[in-house]
């Protein structure tokens, strides 16, 4: 059973030193009991306390790492059912499925697509991280050859070995020294052999069963032998079953501290209908799957899924923001237009993209409003005429431009009069309400100059 906060408190130093980041040892104990803190945060905890409280401080969903080095993917380690309680920790890994029956050219193309899948979205570099090689041939040699080709074309990608055949796993592992793949293939029939192989290879193990009762029985059997680096597959392939079973697994782990289901979940969204596959993958991302397997990563699909994943795994209590500064877009000159916006990352990168599309070199003043959008910051009293005037004055931009014209977002046109009073000698121009109108606005302004 999980320890209560008071029981945990009895084993802490009780010095209220605040080194853990909490005001008192009792507050820290309560966070430990809620699985929202780690015992490692207490530098003064005794070895006896660490030993006794180790289980209490472990996250309810075990952390699993697939791959090694820069391409390693860490999943699990989650502590909550709902992201508003505390942000989700490790974004789910996405994998492209490769069949060992595919031609060499197709295998090379798919692996290369994963290797070059990285995109830049609101300042973060995001990618498809994994390749799942499926044993469709039943031939260990062919399976191993496919795995080898994938590692050559996508050396940084994490590997999932999708086979129930122990001979195929062993053949593939011969090409994966130090790679730490996920061996997806432990069933009630082959669990003992698969556990032995995973232990020897330092790999994690995918556990497969039909339904939660069978899955629980299998994980209890495996963990009783001391092996705990598991990933779960309850067999859900339909949307209804995925939502139901993944939610029950997460709830059992985080709310009931039910150890047999306290592991990451792998979800196979693979479907002949690309739109259904997209929908199933979206469900997996939103409803607790830690690994999503896809049959293809066409740009329209992967971009939408990566954006969804980024949004789900962003801390809802901490807005994404960029540094307050004067940014140069293009080869700016003294006569280049000057615009202002807020430092909410999404706002900044959308505006930046549209200004770049205009091909009109421009100055972009980005004001710190604690990561809020333009309208939200204005409504919160953080994007006001007085504060904008102070920022512009202190920025020294008047030393870099030959004009005194400031373009403000159309949504806060109401600020134009007050800004002209706060910035004597400046002309305040109201720009478009929507960022996608900026290219035409800037081109017309450049043509009229």
N, C-alpha and C positions, 0 to 999 in steps of 0.2 A: 504493500500500500504506500501511497505517496505521503511524505511527511508534511505536517502542517508548518506554517510559518513560525509558530511558537516553539515547536519541537526543534526546528532548525536553529532558531535563535539561541537555544541552550548550548549549542556547540560552537557558536561564534565568539570572537574575543571580547565583545561587549565594550569596546573602547569608543565607539561612535567617532572614529577618526575621519570618516568621510572619504577615505582613499578609494573606496569602491564606487564612488559617485552618488551615493545615497546619504541622506542626512543622519541616519542612525542605523545601528546594526539590525534593529527590529525591522525597519523599512526594507533593508537588504534581504533579510530572511523571508519577508513576505514576497518579494520579487523572485527569490529562489523557489519558493513553494509554488508560485504561479508559472514557473519555467520561463521567466522573463529576464533572468540574469544568470551569470555563470559564477561558480564558486571561485574561479580563477581571478575574479575581480577583487577578492579579499587577500591582500598580500600577507596578512598576519594570521591567517587560518592555520591551525596546527596540522601536522600530518595525520593525526588521529581523526581530526574533524574532516579532513579531506577524504579520508578513507570511508568514514561513516556516511558522509553527506554526498559522496560521489554520485550515487544513483539519483538523489534528489536534485542535483544540479545539472544532470544530463538533459538535453532537449528531448521532448517526447517523441520526435521523429529523428531517427538516427541520421547523422551526416554520412554521405557516401561520396567518394571521389572516383571519377572515371577518367582514365588517362593520366599522363604525367607531364611535368614541365609546364611550359607556358600554355599548352592546350588543355590542361586538366580542367574537368568540369565537376564542380562540387554541387550536390543536390541534397535535399533534405534539411535537417537541422531546424525545422520549423517548430514554433512554440505555440501558435495560436490558430484558432479556427477562422477568425475574421480579421481582416487586415487593419481595421480601425483600432483593434486592441493593441497591436504592435505590428509593425510592417513584416511582410513575408521576407524571409532571409535570403535564400538562394534561388535565383530565377531558374525555372525548369529548363533542362537541356532539350534541344530539338535535334532529331536524328533523321537522316535520309536513308531509306531502306535500299539496299543493293542485293540483288539475287545472285547467287553463285552460278546460276544458269544464264545470266546475262552475258553478252559477248564482251570480249576484252575491251573493245572500243566503248561500249556502254558503261562498263565499270569505271574506266578511266574518266569518262565524261562526268559521271555522277560524283566521283570522288573529287574531281577538279572543281565541280560546282560548289561543293562544300568548302573546299580550300579557298575559293574566291568569293564566298558569300557575304563577307563583311560589308556593312554599311555604316554610315555616320548619321545618327538621328539625335537631334537636340544635344549635340556635343558628346554623345556616347558611341563607342564603337561596338556594334552588335553583329552577331553572326549565327549561322547554323554550326553547332559545335561537334556533332557526333555523326558517325556512320554506323548503321546497323546492317551487318552482313548476314543474310538469311541462307540457311542450308536447305536449298530447294532441290538439290541434285541427289542428296543422300550419299555423295562420294566425298570422303574426308580429304582426299588429295585436291579435288576441285575446289572444295570449300576453302582449304588453306591457301590455294593459289589466288582465289578472289580476295581473301584477307590481305595477302601480301601486296597485291596490286593497289588496294585501297591505301595501305600504309605508304606506298611509294608516291602516290598522287596527292594524298592529304596527310602528310606526316604529323601535323599538329592536331588532327581530329581524334577525339576519343572513339574507341571501338566497342560495339556491342556484338557479341558472337551469338547469333540466334540459331541455336541447334540443341537438340536433345541427345545427340550422338556424342558420347564421350571421346570416341576415336577422332571425330572431327574437331572437337575442342582442342585436344592435345596436338593435333597436326597444325592447327592455326596458331596455337601458343608458341610454336617453334619460331614463328616470325615476329613475336611480340614481346621480346625480352624487355622488362622494365616498363611496359606500356600500360599495365594495370587496366585491362578491359573489363567490361561487364559481361559475364558469362550468363546469357539468358537461356536457361534450360533445365533448372532443377524441378523435377516432378516427384510425385510420391514413389515412382518406380526407380528413379536414378539418383535420388538425393544424396545418398552416401558417397557414391562415386564422384558426383559433381562437387560436393563440398571438399573432398580430398584434392581434386584438381585445382579448385579456387584457392585453397589454402597454400598449396605449393607455388602457385603463380602470383600470389599476392593480389588476386583479383576479387571483385565483388560478384555476387551471384543473384541472378534473377530467379525468383520462386514463382512457379506457375501452378494454379489450382482453379477448379471450377467452383466459384462461390467463396464467401467469407469463412464459412465453417471449415471447409477443406483447406483453405489457405492458412487459417489459424493453426490447425492441427499440424500442418507441414512446417510452419515457422517455429512452432514450439519444439518439434522434433529436432530441427537443425540447430536452434540456439541452445538447446540442452547440451549439445556437444561442444559448445563454446564458440561457434562461428556466428558472427552477428552482422557481417557486411552484406546485407540483403536488400533487394529491390523487389517489390510485390506486384504481381499481376493476378487479379481475381477473375480474369476472363471476360470482363465487360467489353463489349464491342458496339453496343447500341447506345444511343444518347441517354435514354432513360436509365439503363443499367449503370452507365458511367457515373452519372450524377449521384445516383443512389449509393453505389458501392464505394466510390472514392470519398464521398462525404462521410459515410459510416466509418471508413478507415481513419480518416483525419479526426473525426469526432472521438472515436475510441481512443486514439493516441493522445490527443491534446486535452480532452475533457475527463476521460476516465483513466488515463495513464495505463492503458492496456498494452503491455509490452509486446505481445505477439503480433500486433499490427502497427507498431511504432517504427515503420520503415518507409522510405520513399516509394512512390507508385509509378510504374511504367504504363503508358497508355498507347495502344496501337490505333491510330486514327486512319490507317490505310483503308482506302475505299475506292472502288472503280469510278464513282462519281466525284470529280474534283471539288465540287461545291459541298457535297456531303462530307468529304474529307476535311475541308476547311472548317465546316461547322463542328465536326467531332474534335478537331484539334483545338478549336476555340474553347470548347467545353472543358477539355483536359487542362488547358492553361488556367481557366477561371476556377476550376473545381478540383484543385489539389494534386494533379498529376505532376510528378517531378521530371519525367522524361516523356516526350511526345515523339512518336515514330511516324514519319510521313513517306508517301511513295514518290513524291516529287517536291522540289522546292522552286517552282516557277516564281519569278519576281513578284507577280501580283499576289501570290499566296504567302510567300515568306515575309514580304514587307508588312503585310497586314498582321500576321501572327507575331512577328518580332515587335511591332508597335503595341499590340495587345499585351504581350508579355512584359514589355517595359513599363506600361501603365500599371499593370497588376502588381508588379514588384517594386514600385516606387513608393516610398513612405508617404502616405496621404497626409501626414501631419507636418511634413517638411517640404515646402514647394521647391521644385527644381529651379535654380537661379544661376545667373552668370554674374561676373564681376562688374561693378559699376565702373564705367570708363568711357572714353571717346574712341569709337572704333572707326577705322578707315575702310571703306568698301570700294575697292578699286584704286586706281591711281588718282587720289584726290588732289585737288589744287585749292588755292585760296578762294576761288569763286565757286567751289562745289557746294551744293545745297547741304543744309544742316537739319537733321531730323532728330526727334527725341522719342523714346519709348521706355518701357519698364524692363526690369531685369528678370522677369519670368522667362525661363528658358524657351518654352514653346513660342511665346510672343517674339522673343529676340530672333530665334532661328527662322521663323516664318517671315518676319520683316527683312532679315538679312537676305534670305533667298530671293525675295521679290525685288529687292534693291539690286542684287546681282543680276537678276534677269533683265532689269531695265538697261543695263550697260551704261548707266550714268554714275560716274564716280561720286560718292556721297560721304558725308560725315554722319555717323550715327551715335548720338549721345544716349547711353543706356544708364538709366537712373535706378539706384537701389531703393526698391519699395518692398523689400523682404520677400521677393519672389512672387509678387501678385501680378495679375494681368492689368491692363490699362483701366478698364472700368471698375474692377474690384479695388484697385489701389486708390482710384479717385473716390469711390464710395467710402473707403476706410480712412480717408483723410491723409493718405501717404503720397498722393500724386496731386498736389495742390499748386496753385500759382506761386505761392511764397516759397515752397520747397523746390519747385522747378527753377525759379529765378535764382535761388541760392546755389543750386547745383551748377547752372550755366555760368554764373559769375565766378564761382570758385574753380571751375574746370579750366579756365584760361583759354577757352576756345576762340575768344575774340582776338587772340594773338595769332591764330592760324587761319582765319577766314577774312576775306576782304569786304564782307558784307555783315550786316547784323539782321539776319532773317532766320527765324526759328520755325520749323514746320512741326506742328503738333498733331497727334492722332485726331481724326474726325469725331471720334466718340466723345472727346472732351473739348469740343469746340467752345463750350461754355466758359472755358478758362481763358480764352483769347483776350478779352478786355482786361481782366485782372492781371494777366501776364504783361501786357503792354505798360501797365502802371508800375509793375514790379521791376520791369527791365526797361528803363528809359532809353530811348534811342533805338530800340529793337522793333523790328516788324514781326508780328506773329501771323503766320499763315496757317490756315486750317487744312490739313491734308485729308486723304480719303478715310472713310470709316473702316474699310476692309483692306487688308494688306495686298490682296490680289489686284487692287486698283492702282498700286504704287507705280508699276512700270509705265503705264500710260500717263499718269500724273507727272512723273519725273521727266519723261521724254517731252511732254508738252512744255514743261517748265524750261527745259534745256533749249528747246527750239525757240522759245519766246525771248530767251536771254540775249 
